[in-house]
Amino acid sequence: MRYPIAIEPGDANTAFGVVVPDLPGCFSAGDTLDEAISGAEEAAAAWIDSTLDAGEPVPSPSALDTLRMDTAYAGWTFGVIDIDPALFDDAVERV
């Protein structure tokens, strides 16, 4: 499943920031854009796992255009992260 992300630009003095708007409180930062995006993928996986463990529903991803039109992210860049669909299966499997 693909979730949209908002990327706050970084520079030599400031880390890149990545927010997953559909998953409240899910964010990442990194000295490079690659680090920030990789961290966002890990943060989203942990967020989903934690939410399912709490018995709460995981929000569906929004359209990129919806995010792009949000004035809270003016000047940010947008992208998507891939979340392994297996994370959404919270059933315990006996091995």
N, C-alpha and C positions, 0 to 999 in steps of 0.2 A: 504494500500500500504506500502511496506517495503523499507526504504531508508537505504543504508549503512552508517555507522559512523566510524570515526577514533578516537581512544581513546589514548590520551597522558597520560602516566603513571604519577601518583601522588605519593607523599610520606608524611612523617610526616610534612614536611615544605612547600610542594607545592600541590596545588589542582589538581585534575584530570581535564583534558581538553577533550572536545568532539567536533568534527567538523563534520558537515554534508556536505561533499564535493560537492554534487550535487546542494546544495542550497547556492550559494555564500554569504559569510558573516554570515552564520548561525552556531552558536557555543554555547557552554555552559561550565560551570566549576562547580565543587563541591568538598567539603571536602572528600566525599566518592564517590565511583564509581556509586552507586545507585542514589545519588543526581545529579551527572553530567549527567547521562543518562536520568533521569526524566526531567532535565532542557533542554536537547537537544530535547526531544519530544515536550515540550512546545514551545521552540524556533522555531522548524520546523513548528508547527501549526501556530504560529504568522507570520512566514516568508511567508507561503503559503497564508494565509488570506490577508496579505498586498500586495503580488504580484498580486493576483487575483483582489483585489480592484483597483489596478493601471492599470488593463487591460492587464497585461503581462502574458505570458505563464509560467507554472511551469515545470521545467525540469523533465524528466523521471529519475527514479533511475538507477544508474550504477550497473554493476555486482560487487560483492565483490572481485572477482579475479582482476578486473581492478584496483580497489583501492589498493589492496594488492601489486600490482606490481609498484605502484607509489613511487618513491624514496623519495618524499617529506615526506612520512609517515614511513620511515625506523625506526624500533624500536617501533612503535605504535601497539596497539591491534585493532582488527576490530570487528564490530558487526552490528546489524540492529536495527532500531526503527520502530514501526508500526505507521502509520499515518492513522487516520480515513478517509475513502474514502468520507464521507459526507463533509469534508473540501474542496474538489475539486468542489463542487456544490456551485457556488457563487450566485445562484438565490435567490431572496428575496421571502420568503413564507409568505403569508398573513394568520394570525391566527384569 
